[in-house]
């Protein structure tokens, strides 16, 4: 019981520091999101561009999913951090770390793409309130704690451990899961519950570009959170 309470304290105590440390680039991305949503309904030229982006994703298939995942996880977060002064040096270490995170989120993008088909099979394509609630709960209570968050956490720790296979025990062993993965799951719930609820009720053509920007904001805070739980940074800031 004592160990469990300690783990819970660790999980919750890392959430606010991660948000405090990453809020400028996160805010920049979310303000861009708000502007795009407003513009989609009020500025025809923006509507046309966003519809074209959505069409490109639909026509591009898995290649578009791969590229979108890399841009969302490895490119947009770095642009936001550069614009808000969070990147101090543009050296090889920064480039390699950002590229690695981009690769991680490329794979996550594929998993999310497959999740969409699973949800359509389970809950249909409807976006009525009950169906949206089912999709969000499945995402937050099944997909995130048992697949996406453990995988992303494991990939970042794996790199820090010089790609040793034994590093994965820091994700899958229950005690390590509470210490290394649970904080990310809690952060995921705080960030994605309201975000996913909002995304699912947007027009389908607007969901993809907005989800990409939200993924970029999430990448910033999530990677920082994993850094704080390891002995040395995984990503150079």
Buried (B, 14 or more C-beta within 10 A) or exposed (E): EEEEEEBBEBBEEBBEEBBEBBBBBBEBBBEBBEEBBEBBEEBEEBBEBBBEBBEEBEEEEEEBBBBBBBBBBBBBBBBBBEEBEBBEEEEEEBEEBBBBBBBBBBBBBBBBBEBEEEBEEEBEEEBEEEBBEBBBEBBBEEBBBEBBBBBBBBBBBBBBBEEEEEBBBBBEEEEBBBBBBBBBBBBBBBBBBEBBBBBBEBBEBBBBBBBBBBBBBBBBBBBBBBBBBBEEBBBBB
